[in-house]
Amino acid sequence: MQSTVPTFDDDQAEDFSANEDPDLSDQDPQDEDDNATPTDPCPHCGRSVYESAEFCHHCGKYISQEDAPPRQPWWYSFGVLFCVVLIVLTAIGYLTMLFMR
């Protein structure tokens, strides 16, 4: 099997050179910033995060309170712990009464 290399005649070469990318050094650097994704500083660590980000991928904290999941009040956790302790103590008391008879 023989491989072939494409060849261009002079007309094709001129067409090809006319279609080459223009020199990018003539472009304004400000144009590149317009295409970049906008960023803001993280309010906690100060590093750049995307404007659409919900939390900082550097420090792991949420950017705003609205994005953070809701936290339970302290009394909710205390109430759950109190109920669990009450159930355990009741079970211990009940088992103790059963075995004391």
C-alpha positions as CSV (number, residue, x, y, z in Angstrom):
1,M,0.0,0.0,0.0
2,Q,1.4,3.3,-1.0
3,S,0.7,6.6,0.8
4,T,0.2,9.7,-1.1
5,V,1.0,13.2,-0.1
6,P,-1.4,15.9,-1.3
7,T,0.3,18.5,-3.5
8,F,-0.8,22.0,-4.3
9,D,-0.4,23.9,-7.5
10,D,0.4,27.6,-7.4
11,D,-3.3,28.7,-7.5
12,Q,-4.2,26.5,-4.6
13,A,-1.3,27.7,-2.6
14,E,-2.3,31.3,-3.0
15,D,-5.9,30.5,-2.0
16,F,-4.5,28.6,1.0
17,S,-2.3,31.5,2.1
18,A,-5.2,33.9,1.8
19,N,-7.3,31.8,4.2
20,E,-4.7,31.6,6.9
21,D,-5.5,33.1,10.2
22,P,-4.7,36.8,10.5
23,D,-1.9,38.0,12.8
24,L,-3.3,37.9,16.3
25,S,-0.8,40.4,17.6
26,D,-2.7,43.3,16.0
27,Q,-5.8,42.6,18.2
28,D,-6.5,44.7,21.2
29,P,-5.9,42.8,24.5
30,Q,-9.1,44.3,25.9
31,D,-11.0,42.1,23.3
32,E,-9.7,39.0,24.9
33,D,-11.0,40.1,28.3
34,D,-14.5,40.5,26.8
35,N,-14.5,36.8,26.0
36,A,-13.2,35.7,29.4
37,T,-15.6,34.5,32.1
38,P,-16.1,37.3,34.7
39,T,-14.8,36.6,38.2
40,D,-15.2,38.2,41.6
41,P,-13.1,37.9,44.7
42,C,-14.3,35.4,47.3
43,P,-15.6,37.3,50.4
44,H,-13.8,34.8,52.7
45,C,-10.4,34.1,51.2
46,G,-10.2,36.8,48.5
47,R,-9.2,34.5,45.6
48,S,-11.0,34.7,42.2
49,V,-14.2,32.8,41.7
50,Y,-16.6,32.8,38.8
51,E,-19.6,35.1,39.2
52,S,-22.0,32.2,38.7
53,A,-20.3,30.1,41.4
54,E,-22.3,29.2,44.5
55,F,-19.2,28.4,46.6
56,C,-15.5,29.1,46.5
57,H,-13.6,26.1,45.1
58,H,-10.5,27.3,47.0
59,C,-11.8,27.6,50.6
60,G,-15.1,25.7,50.2
61,K,-17.3,28.4,51.7
62,Y,-20.5,29.6,50.1
63,I,-20.2,33.0,48.4
64,S,-23.5,34.3,49.9
65,Q,-26.0,33.4,52.5
66,E,-28.7,32.8,49.8
67,D,-26.6,30.1,48.2
68,A,-25.8,28.3,51.5
69,P,-28.1,25.5,52.6
70,P,-30.4,26.5,55.5
71,R,-29.0,25.7,59.0
72,Q,-31.0,24.2,61.8
73,P,-31.3,26.4,64.9
74,W,-29.3,25.3,67.9
75,W,-32.4,24.4,69.9
76,Y,-33.5,21.9,67.2
77,S,-30.3,19.9,67.7
78,F,-30.6,20.2,71.4
79,G,-34.2,18.9,71.3
80,V,-33.3,15.9,69.2
81,L,-30.4,15.0,71.6
82,F,-32.6,15.5,74.6
83,C,-35.2,13.1,73.1
84,V,-32.6,10.5,72.4
85,V,-31.2,10.6,75.9
86,L,-34.7,10.5,77.4
87,I,-35.5,7.4,75.3
88,V,-32.3,5.6,76.3
89,L,-32.8,6.4,80.0
90,T,-36.4,5.2,79.8
91,A,-35.3,2.0,78.2
92,I,-32.6,1.4,80.8
93,G,-35.1,2.1,83.6
94,Y,-37.6,-0.3,82.1
95,L,-35.1,-3.1,81.6
96,T,-33.8,-2.6,85.1
97,M,-37.3,-3.0,86.5
98,L,-37.9,-6.2,84.5
99,F,-34.7,-7.9,85.7
100,M,-35.2,-6.8,89.4
101,R,-38.5,-8.8,89.8
